[in-house]
Amino acid sequence: MLQFLKTYRLLSLRAKRSKGERGVTSIEFALIAPVFIMLLIGITEMSLVLLANHLLENATYNASRTGKTGYVAEGQTQLETVTGVLLSRLSGLAPLLDPSRITITTTSYGSLSDIGQPDQGTEESLGTASEVVVYTITYPWQLFTPLIGNLIGDENREINLTSRIVVRNEPTD
């Protein structure tokens, strides 16, 4: 019986103490939830940016590979063929990526040492056999979240995703 009274007294002390702490969990959640939700949104936003950047890098690689072989699809120019490969590779992000906003810049050089030298490259050229070509693909990515867009984006809440690759065109035999 004595053990029962001790247990009853202990339980009643716990009950009195917990009455004074009612609602604390709700208040703690209300304080922490906005920060936690913003963290989750930020992670999601940055994951989309990294995905888009990865696809842009992969598409640039495949387009430059097509360009360096000199392949031209029937009824197209070489630049149209390369652009077609690029756009087909980026079609995986079709709802999030607007193909009309992609900028493709190519510059051909005689050798690797000419890159970056003034008046050495030919703009908007895919080059000839054995020339070095720099492909630069740029896309202005629109950030979805206003807070994150204001933190890392420009005045339009955009960041420029850029992919650049340097290739040497295959020689002709």
Secondary structure, DSSP 8 states (H G I E B T S, - for coil): -HHHHHHHHHHHHHHHHHHHTTTHHHHHHHHHHHHHHHHHHHHHHHHHHHHHHHHHHHHHHHHHHHHHHT---TTS-HHHHHHHHHHHHGGGGTTT--GGG-EEEEEEESSGGGTTSTT--EET----TT-EEEEEEEEEEE-SSHHHHHHHS-TTSEEEEEEEEEEE-----
